[in-house]
Amino acid sequence: MNETGLIISGYHHDTGVHPERADRLGAIEEVCHLPEFSSHLLRLEPRSATVEELARVHDRDYICRVEEACRGGIHALDPDTMVSSASYEEARRAAGGGLTVLDAMMAGRVRNGFCAVRPPGHHAERDRAMGFCLFNNIAVTARYAQARHNLKNVLIVDWDVHHGNGTQNTFYADPTVFYFSIHQYPHYPGSGAADQTGRGEGEGRTLNVPLPAGGDDKAYREALVDRLIPAMESFPPDLILISAGFDAHRDDPLAGMMVTDEGFGGMTKLLVALAEERCGGRLLSFLEGGYSLEGLKGAVRMHLRALIRN
């Protein structure tokens, strides 16, 4: 149980000439094959999420529409989101990756995990593909954790540079899922203002920390230490999930933040410590954004170091 579970999946999701491309997985593979990680990562094969598992988050009609839309060559579902003939099955595996690692974690086979999967997920809405995302991988895992493993309270930490509108909207009225996001604001997709805090029974279970362009390691660390950690006093998590977008990296071409490789490692260390203290170390991260290949390699290296050295 000393290993970190690893899934790398999505090479056949062909997006053509596009920032969200299969080369991102190749860059992560390079890092995972470094000698420092060879004895600490347990590579797992993802299963496909079932329609029933996807339907805990998405409308069944939408799931069918995604399947139908992927019957053909490369084309756009919207101005940002590309699909090809393999994209539906790859999206099911991306959503199933979190379920695979979570099962291994709960069985004691791995300590924590990293799902380097594509297509990414946090922009996907109940009935709409958006922002490179088809199914909301992290939301599907949260619902599965509750239904299959009786992990009632789930904390989702989203440090992707773009606000995770799909994840926020999925759980906006749900008191059992706490959604915390640090993101560049204003920026795509336009959501994530500080006054968006939840609705009904979910009031207070959404915490957004919008930052102006130029946010650095210090700003991100302060958001976690000063905002997230105190909020957990009233919300004891049974599981921590991370939407680990690495596009707040200072080298990323799609945003304007200044987070370093070490900054991503530091954020991971904080959350690993929180998981050890509050929920038996149960922590699972998901690749979201990150479009500079060199930036992605450096950030993922520090992320993995923090996961395996807890």
PAROZA-616020 format. One line per 3 residues: their letters; for each residue x, y, z of C-alpha. Coordinates in steps of 0.2 Angstrom, whole numbers. Layout:
A> X:Y:Z | ...;
# end
This chain:
MNE> 0:0:0 | 15:11:-2 | 13:15:-20;
TGL> 3:28:-29 | -9:22:-42 | -7:29:-59;
IIS> -18:29:-75 | -13:36:-91 | -27:35:-104;
GYH> -34:44:-119 | -21:43:-133 | -34:39:-146;
HDT> -45:54:-142 | -39:63:-158 | -42:82:-158;
GVH> -31:87:-173 | -21:103:-171 | -27:108:-154;
PER> -20:113:-137 | -28:98:-129 | -18:85:-138;
ADR> -11:67:-135 | 6:74:-134 | 2:80:-116;
LGA> 1:62:-111 | 17:58:-119 | 25:72:-109;
IEE> 18:64:-93 | 24:47:-98 | 42:54:-99;
VCH> 41:60:-81 | 33:43:-75 | 47:33:-82;
LPE> 60:43:-73 | 71:32:-61 | 64:42:-45;
FSS> 47:36:-49 | 49:18:-55 | 47:9:-39;
HLL> 33:20:-32 | 20:20:-46 | 8:6:-49;
RLE> 1:7:-67 | -17:2:-68 | -28:-1:-83;
PRS> -44:10:-83 | -61:2:-85 | -74:11:-94;
ATV> -88:20:-84 | -105:13:-87 | -119:23:-93;
EEL> -127:21:-76 | -112:28:-68 | -111:43:-80;
ARV> -129:46:-77 | -127:50:-59 | -119:66:-66;
HDR> -126:68:-84 | -142:66:-93 | -144:50:-102;
DYI> -150:59:-118 | -134:69:-117 | -123:53:-115;
CRV> -132:46:-131 | -129:62:-140 | -110:62:-136;
EEA> -109:44:-142 | -118:48:-159 | -107:64:-161;
CRG> -92:53:-161 | -97:42:-175 | -85:50:-188;
GIH> -69:60:-191 | -62:74:-182 | -75:88:-179;
ALD> -80:101:-167 | -95:99:-154 | -93:118:-150;
PDT> -79:131:-154 | -67:123:-142 | -71:105:-140;
MVS> -66:92:-153 | -70:74:-155 | -66:59:-166;
SAS> -72:42:-169 | -63:35:-153 | -68:50:-142;
YEE> -83:42:-134 | -75:26:-128 | -59:36:-123;
ARR> -71:48:-113 | -79:33:-104 | -62:27:-99;
AAG> -57:44:-93 | -72:44:-82 | -69:26:-77;
GGL> -51:30:-73 | -55:38:-56 | -67:23:-52;
TVL> -53:11:-55 | -40:20:-44 | -53:23:-30;
DAM> -57:4:-30 | -38:0:-28 | -36:13:-15;
MAG> -51:7:-5 | -45:-11:-7 | -28:-6:0;
RVR> -18:-9:-16 | -12:9:-17 | -11:24:-5;
NGF> -17:38:-17 | -18:41:-36 | -15:52:-51;
CAV> -27:50:-66 | -18:57:-82 | -33:55:-93;
RPP> -41:64:-108 | -53:71:-112 | -52:81:-97;
GHH> -68:85:-87 | -72:99:-76 | -81:110:-89;
AER> -93:97:-94 | -111:101:-88 | -125:90:-85;
DRA> -131:91:-103 | -117:100:-112 | -99:97:-118;
MGF> -88:112:-115 | -70:118:-114 | -62:102:-121;
CLF> -72:91:-109 | -85:78:-113 | -89:69:-96;
NNI> -85:77:-79 | -73:64:-73 | -70:71:-56;
AVT> -89:73:-53 | -92:55:-59 | -79:49:-46;
ARY> -87:59:-32 | -104:51:-35 | -96:34:-36;
AQA> -87:36:-20 | -103:40:-11 | -113:26:-19;
RHN> -101:12:-20 | -89:16:-5 | -100:26:7;
LKN> -88:40:7 | -101:53:12 | -92:70:12;
VLI> -81:73:-3 | -69:88:-5 | -65:94:-23;
VDW> -50:106:-25 | -49:113:-42 | -33:123:-46;
DVH> -35:123:-65 | -32:141:-71 | -50:140:-78;
HGN> -65:139:-66 | -73:122:-66 | -91:127:-70;
GTQ> -97:110:-73 | -91:103:-57 | -98:118:-47;
NTF> -115:117:-55 | -116:98:-52 | -114:100:-33;
YAD> -120:118:-31 | -135:113:-20 | -127:97:-12;
PTV> -121:99:6 | -111:83:5 | -98:89:-8;
FYF> -87:104:-5 | -81:113:-21 | -65:124:-19;
SIH> -58:133:-34 | -43:144:-36 | -43:152:-54;
QYP> -39:167:-65 | -53:179:-65 | -60:186:-76;
HYP> -56:172:-88 | -64:158:-97 | -78:152:-94;
GSG> -83:167:-84 | -90:159:-69 | -82:157:-52;
AAD> -85:174:-44 | -82:175:-25 | -101:177:-21;
QTG> -105:160:-29 | -106:150:-13 | -119:137:-16;
RGE> -138:136:-16 | -151:129:-4 | -144:115:7;
GEG> -127:117:-2 | -125:135:3 | -108:138:10;
RTL> -101:122:1 | -94:131:-14 | -79:142:-11;
NVP> -71:152:-25 | -55:161:-24 | -54:171:-40;
LPA> -37:179:-43 | -31:192:-56 | -18:187:-69;
GGD> -1:186:-62 | -5:175:-47 | 10:166:-41;
DKA> 15:152:-29 | 12:163:-14 | -5:168:-19;
YRE> -10:150:-22 | -3:144:-6 | -12:158:4;
ALV> -28:153:-4 | -26:135:2 | -20:140:20;
DRL> -31:155:23 | -47:150:15 | -48:131:12;
IPA> -40:124:28 | -51:134:40 | -67:129:30;
MES> -63:111:33 | -66:113:51 | -84:112:48;
FPP> -83:100:33 | -74:84:38 | -70:76:21;
DLI> -70:57:19 | -61:59:2 | -51:73:-7;
LIS> -51:74:-26 | -40:87:-35 | -44:94:-52;
AGF> -26:96:-56 | -25:108:-71 | -7:113:-73;
DAH> -11:128:-85 | -8:141:-71 | 10:137:-74;
RDD> 20:152:-79 | 25:145:-96 | 7:140:-101;
PLA> 1:148:-117 | -18:149:-113 | -17:159:-97;
GMM> -8:173:-87 | -3:165:-70 | 15:163:-63;
VTD> 14:147:-54 | 31:137:-54 | 34:118:-54;
EGF> 38:120:-35 | 22:129:-32 | 12:114:-39;
GGM> 22:103:-28 | 19:114:-13 | 0:114:-16;
TKL> 0:95:-17 | 10:93:-1 | -3:104:8;
LVA> -17:93:2 | -8:77:5 | -6:82:23;
LAE> -24:87:24 | -29:70:18 | -18:61:30;
ERC> -25:72:44 | -43:71:40 | -47:56:29;
GGR> -34:42:31 | -24:49:16 | -37:46:3;
LLS> -33:58:-11 | -35:56:-30 | -30:69:-43;
FLE> -36:71:-61 | -27:79:-75 | -37:94:-82;
GGY> -27:108:-91 | -9:111:-95 | -4:115:-112;
SLE> 15:119:-112 | 23:102:-113 | 39:107:-104;
GLK> 28:116:-91 | 18:100:-89 | 33:89:-87;
GAV> 40:100:-73 | 24:102:-64 | 19:84:-65;
RMH> 36:79:-58 | 34:90:-43 | 15:84:-41;
LRA> 21:65:-41 | 35:68:-29 | 23:76:-16;
LIR> 11:61:-19 | 24:47:-16 | 34:55:-2;
N> 20:58:10;
# end
